[in-house]
Amino acid sequence: MPLYHVLIGLLGIGLLCAAAGYEAMALLAVLIWKVRRRVRTPSSQPAQPVTVLKPLCGAEPGLYENLRSFCLQDYPQYQIVFGIQDEADPALQIVARLIQEFPTLPMDVVVNGKQHGSNRKISSLINMVPRARHDVLMIADSDALVGPDYLSSMVAPLSDPGVGLVTCVYRGMPTSKVWSRLGAMYVNEWYMPSVLLAQLFGHREYASGLALCLRRATLQAIGGLRRLSNHLADDYELGALVRATGLRIALSTHVPRTEHSEPSLDHLVDHETRWMRTIRVLRPKSFRFLFLSFGLPLALAGLVMSAELPSAASLSTALFLTALVTRLALFSLSKLSSRDFSFTDLCLLPARDLLLCWVWLRALRSSVVTWRGNEFAVDAQGIMRSLS
């Protein structure tokens, strides 16, 4: 047998090992996380007053329900500050409705279009912070839908003086459109399991902009939000600055939901390409090897290549089946968690994993991202520069 056939076959076996190993470890990480959530210990410390900072931009689908879930918290003392940059923004009408519906809940509205950098969300937060009444600050995106124990579960880890920032994993909830279902599968079956797998191996750099909780003193110690005003991944940069002070990032046990409303394939691909390019900016070296986490496509490629080694056919088949079964188990576990099992999603699974490869390849070619209709070039430090 020619040497190059042997080498191709061995490479195929290696890819199969990587695919099977990754999918099995990701499944294990998700299972361990679910067990840990069930054995959480409630904090014995008194609840600290909290200010929730809610930057808004547009009346996106489900905005009223999302914001209302923050008004229904089982928490003794908290304030909500809404930030809007344009007085004509339709989100302002929804906020007015909530203020009328919950007259006893302290809510403030900041309408201020002043920009402090290229990151519009951070600019809005900078304008909002002066209205915060409390020393524990919660930064929460507008598309988060939470349960009544959300604030208590996010604030509780701050009772440990060694914790400087609290964040959380989240679950994507699709609309009925196929592109939306593909987008939710990206979050639930690849991104969140990869975060939990990194946590399992001691990686503590994850910070999600969907929900961030910290003390005002910590924010002041890192130089305030202005340090983030030009960063694409402001959540990651905030986490890095907090860790630089010697404090840890803790993961809350609460899992918010966020709706994925993707109207078209182009919109979905642009959205996921921006996320992929963000990962590329944050970890340029390891990003090149991200394909090792693309289980099914990697396993299929390995199976084809390993055919050059007929003597290893049994091993190749066993590894491929391991990758396939664990990938299906991860899919099923995700659907059981959301009680949204759909045969359509099962049929979409191969397309979902192939699309993951495609957006990764797109992200390799450029550092330009599209965010809310505007294009930005992103440098090696994650600093955004507007191209419009």
C-alpha positions in Angstrom: 0.0 0.0 0.0 1.4 3.4 -1.0 2.6 5.5 1.9 0.3 8.4 1.1 -2.7 6.1 1.4 -1.5 5.1 4.9 -1.0 8.7 5.9 -4.5 9.7 4.7 -6.0 6.8 6.5 -4.2 7.6 9.7 -5.3 11.3 9.4 -8.9 10.0 9.0 -8.6 8.0 12.2 -7.2 11.1 13.9 -10.2 13.2 12.8 -12.6 10.5 13.9 -10.9 10.4 17.4 -11.2 14.2 17.6 -14.9 14.2 16.6 -15.9 11.4 18.9 -13.8 12.7 21.8 -15.2 16.3 21.5 -18.8 15.3 21.3 -18.5 12.9 24.2 -16.8 15.5 26.4 -19.3 18.2 25.4 -22.2 15.8 26.4 -20.5 15.1 29.7 -20.0 18.8 30.4 -23.7 19.5 29.9 -24.7 16.6 32.1 -22.4 17.7 34.9 -23.7 21.3 34.7 -27.3 20.0 35.0 -26.4 18.0 38.1 -24.6 21.0 39.7 -27.6 23.3 39.1 -29.8 20.9 41.0 -27.5 20.8 44.1 -27.0 24.6 44.4 -26.8 26.0 47.9 -28.8 29.2 48.6 -26.9 32.2 50.0 -27.3 32.9 53.7 -26.3 36.6 53.1 -29.0 39.3 53.1 -30.1 40.4 49.6 -28.2 43.5 48.4 -30.2 46.2 46.6 -29.6 46.1 42.8 -29.9 48.4 39.9 -30.7 46.7 36.6 -29.4 48.6 33.6 -31.4 47.9 30.4 -30.0 49.4 27.2 -32.7 49.4 24.5 -32.7 49.9 20.7 -36.0 49.3 18.8 -39.1 47.3 19.6 -37.8 43.8 18.8 -40.2 40.8 18.9 -41.1 39.8 22.5 -39.7 43.0 24.0 -42.7 43.6 26.3 -42.6 40.1 27.7 -38.8 40.2 28.1 -38.8 43.5 30.0 -41.9 42.5 32.0 -40.1 39.4 33.3 -37.6 41.8 35.1 -40.6 43.5 36.7 -41.7 40.3 38.3 -38.6 39.4 40.3 -38.9 37.8 43.7 -36.3 40.2 45.2 -36.8 42.7 48.0 -35.2 45.9 46.6 -34.2 46.7 43.1 -34.4 49.5 40.5 -34.6 49.3 36.7 -32.9 51.9 34.5 -33.9 51.9 30.8 -31.5 53.5 28.3 -32.7 54.8 24.9 -30.7 56.8 22.5 -33.5 58.2 20.3 -36.7 59.7 21.7 -38.5 58.4 18.6 -37.5 54.8 19.5 -40.7 52.6 19.8 -39.2 50.8 22.8 -40.1 54.0 24.7 -43.8 53.2 24.4 -43.3 49.7 25.9 -41.3 51.2 28.8 -44.1 53.7 29.4 -46.6 50.8 29.5 -44.5 48.9 32.1 -44.2 52.0 34.3 -48.0 52.4 34.3 -48.4 48.6 35.0 -45.9 48.5 37.9 -46.3 51.9 39.6 -44.5 50.8 42.8 -41.4 49.5 41.1 -38.6 52.1 40.8 -38.0 52.6 37.1 -36.0 55.4 35.4 -35.7 56.2 31.8 -32.6 57.8 30.3 -33.0 59.2 26.7 -29.6 60.3 25.6 -28.0 59.9 22.2 -24.5 61.0 23.3 -21.8 58.6 21.9 -18.7 57.8 23.8 -17.1 55.4 21.3 -18.0 53.0 18.5 -19.9 50.6 20.8 -23.4 52.0 21.0 -24.5 49.7 23.8 -21.7 50.8 26.0 -22.3 54.4 25.2 -25.9 54.0 26.3 -24.8 52.3 29.5 -22.3 55.1 30.3 -25.3 57.5 30.0 -27.4 55.4 32.3 -25.0 54.7 35.2 -25.4 58.1 36.9 -29.0 57.2 37.5 -28.2 54.0 39.3 -29.2 54.2 43.0 -27.6 51.0 44.2 -24.0 49.6 44.5 -24.7 46.3 42.8 -25.2 46.8 39.1 -26.9 44.3 36.7 -26.3 44.8 33.0 -28.9 42.8 31.1 -29.7 42.7 27.3 -33.2 43.6 26.1 -33.8 40.1 24.6 -33.4 38.2 27.9 -36.5 36.4 29.3 -35.9 35.4 32.9 -37.7 33.7 35.8 -38.6 35.3 39.2 -35.4 34.0 40.9 -33.1 35.6 38.3 -31.8 38.5 40.4 -31.3 36.4 43.5 -29.3 33.8 41.6 -27.2 36.4 39.8 -26.4 38.5 43.0 -25.8 35.6 45.4 -22.2 34.8 44.1 -21.1 38.3 45.0 -21.4 37.4 48.6 -18.0 35.9 48.1 -15.5 38.8 48.2 -13.3 36.9 45.7 -16.0 37.1 43.0 -15.9 40.3 40.9 -18.3 39.4 38.1 -21.3 37.1 37.7 -22.5 35.9 34.3 -24.6 33.0 33.0 -25.2 30.6 30.1 -28.5 31.0 28.3 -30.9 29.1 26.0 -31.9 30.1 22.5 -35.7 29.9 21.8 -36.6 29.8 18.1 -39.6 31.2 16.3 -41.4 28.9 13.8 -39.1 29.9 10.9 -36.5 27.4 9.8 -33.7 30.0 10.0 -34.6 30.8 13.5 -34.5 27.2 14.5 -31.1 26.8 13.0 -29.9 29.9 15.0 -31.2 28.4 18.2 -29.5 25.1 17.5 -26.2 27.0 17.1 -26.5 28.4 20.6 -28.0 25.3 22.4 -26.0 22.5 20.7 -22.6 24.1 19.9 -21.9 27.4 21.6 -23.3 26.7 25.1 -21.9 23.2 25.3 -18.5 24.5 24.3 -18.7 27.1 27.1 -19.6 24.4 29.6 -16.8 22.2 28.4 -14.3 25.0 28.8 -15.6 25.5 32.3 -15.2 21.8 33.1 -11.5 22.1 32.3 -11.0 25.1 34.5 -11.4 27.9 31.9 -13.0 30.9 33.6 -12.8 33.7 31.0 -16.4 33.4 29.8 -18.6 36.4 30.3 -21.9 36.9 28.4 -23.3 40.3 27.7 -26.8 38.9 28.0 -26.3 39.1 31.8 -23.5 40.6 33.9 -23.6 41.5 37.5 -20.9 43.4 39.5 -20.3 45.8 42.3 -20.0 49.5 41.5 -16.7 49.5 43.3 -15.3 46.8 40.9 -16.5 48.9 37.9 -14.7 51.9 39.3 -11.5 49.9 40.0 -11.2 48.9 36.4 -11.6 52.4 35.1 -15.3 52.4 34.4 -17.3 51.5 31.3 -15.3 54.0 29.1 -12.6 51.3 29.0 -15.0 49.3 26.9 -16.4 52.0 24.6 -14.6 50.9 21.4 -14.5 47.1 22.0 -16.5 44.7 19.9 -16.6 42.0 22.6 -17.3 44.4 25.5 -18.4 41.5 27.7 -15.2 39.6 27.3 -13.1 42.7 27.8 -15.0 43.5 31.0 -14.3 40.0 32.2 -10.6 40.4 31.4 -10.4 43.7 33.3 -12.1 42.2 36.3 -9.8 39.2 36.3 -6.8 41.5 36.1 -7.8 42.9 39.5 -7.4 39.4 41.0 -11.2 38.8 41.2 -13.0 35.7 39.7 -15.9 35.4 37.3 -18.7 33.2 38.6 -21.4 31.4 36.7 -24.9 31.8 37.9 -27.2 28.8 38.0 -30.0 30.7 36.3 -30.5 30.1 32.6 -32.3 33.0 30.8 -34.0 32.4 27.5 -33.5 34.6 24.4 -35.6 34.4 21.3 -33.9 33.9 18.0 -35.8 35.6 15.2 -33.9 35.1 12.0 -35.9 36.2 9.0 -33.7 34.8 6.3 -30.6 32.7 5.6 -28.5 35.8 4.8 -29.5 37.4 8.1 -28.6 34.1 10.0 -25.2 33.8 8.3 -24.3 37.5 8.9 -25.3 37.1 12.6 -23.3 33.9 13.1 -20.3 35.3 11.1 -20.2 38.3 13.4 -20.1 35.9 16.4 -17.4 33.8 14.8 -15.3 36.8 14.0 -15.6 37.9 17.6 -14.2 34.6 18.7 -11.4 35.0 16.1 -10.5 38.4 17.5 -10.5 37.1 21.1 -8.5 33.9 20.4 -6.8 34.1 17.0 -4.5 31.2 17.5 -7.0 28.7 18.8 -9.7 29.9 16.3 -7.8 28.1 13.5 -8.4 24.8 15.3 -12.1 25.4 16.1 -13.0 23.0 13.3 -12.1 20.2 15.8 -15.4 21.0 17.6 -17.5 20.4 14.4 -18.4 16.8 15.3 -20.4 15.4 12.5 -18.7 17.1 9.5 -15.3 16.1 11.1 -16.5 12.6 11.6 -17.8 12.3 8.0 -14.5 13.6 6.6 -12.6 11.1 8.9 -14.7 8.2 7.8 -14.1 8.9 4.1 -10.3 9.3 4.7 -10.0 6.3 6.9 -11.3 4.1 4.0 -7.7 4.2 2.8 -6.9 1.8 5.7 -9.2 -1.2 5.2 -7.6 -2.9 8.2 -8.9 -0.2 10.5 -12.5 -0.4 9.2 -13.9 -1.7 12.6 -12.2 1.1 14.5 -13.3 3.7 12.0 -16.9 2.5 12.2 -16.9 2.4 16.1 -15.5 6.0 16.3 -18.0 7.3 13.7 -20.9 5.7 15.6 -19.6 7.2 18.9 -19.5 10.7 17.3 -23.0 10.2 15.8 -24.6 8.8 18.9 -23.2 11.5 21.3 -24.1 14.3 18.8 -27.7 12.9 18.7 -27.7 12.7 22.6 -26.6 16.4 22.8 -29.4 17.3 20.4 -31.9 15.3 22.4 -30.8 16.7 25.7 -31.1 20.2 24.4 -34.7 19.5 23.2 -35.7 17.9 26.5 -34.5 21.0 28.4 -36.6 23.3 26.3 -39.5 20.8 25.8 -39.4 21.7 22.1 -38.6 18.4 20.4 -39.2 18.6 16.7 -38.6 16.1 14.0 -37.9 19.0 11.7 -35.0 20.0 13.9 -33.6 16.5 13.7 -33.7 16.7 9.9 -32.0 20.1 10.1 -29.1 18.7 12.2 -26.7 17.9 9.3 -27.5 21.3 7.7 -26.8 23.0 11.1 -23.4 21.4 11.4 -22.4 22.1 7.8 -23.5 25.7 8.2 -21.3 25.9 11.3 -18.3 25.0 9.0 -19.3 27.6 6.5 -19.5 30.5 8.9 -16.2 29.5 10.4 -14.6 29.6 6.9 -16.2 33.0 6.2 -14.8 34.4 9.5 -11.3 33.3 8.5 -11.3 35.6 5.5 -12.2 39.0 7.1 -12.3 41.0 10.3 -15.2 43.2 9.2 -18.4 42.8 11.2 -22.0 44.0 10.6 -23.8 45.2 13.8 -27.3 46.6 13.7 -26.9 47.6 10.1 -23.5 49.3 10.5 -20.1 47.9 9.3 -17.0 47.9 11.5 -13.4 46.9 11.0 -12.0 45.1 14.1 -8.3 45.1 14.9 -6.3 42.5 16.8 -7.2 44.1 20.2 -10.9 43.9 19.5 -11.2 47.7 18.9 -14.0 48.6 16.4 -13.7 51.3 13.8 -16.8 52.3 11.9 -16.6 51.9 8.1 -19.8 53.8 7.4 
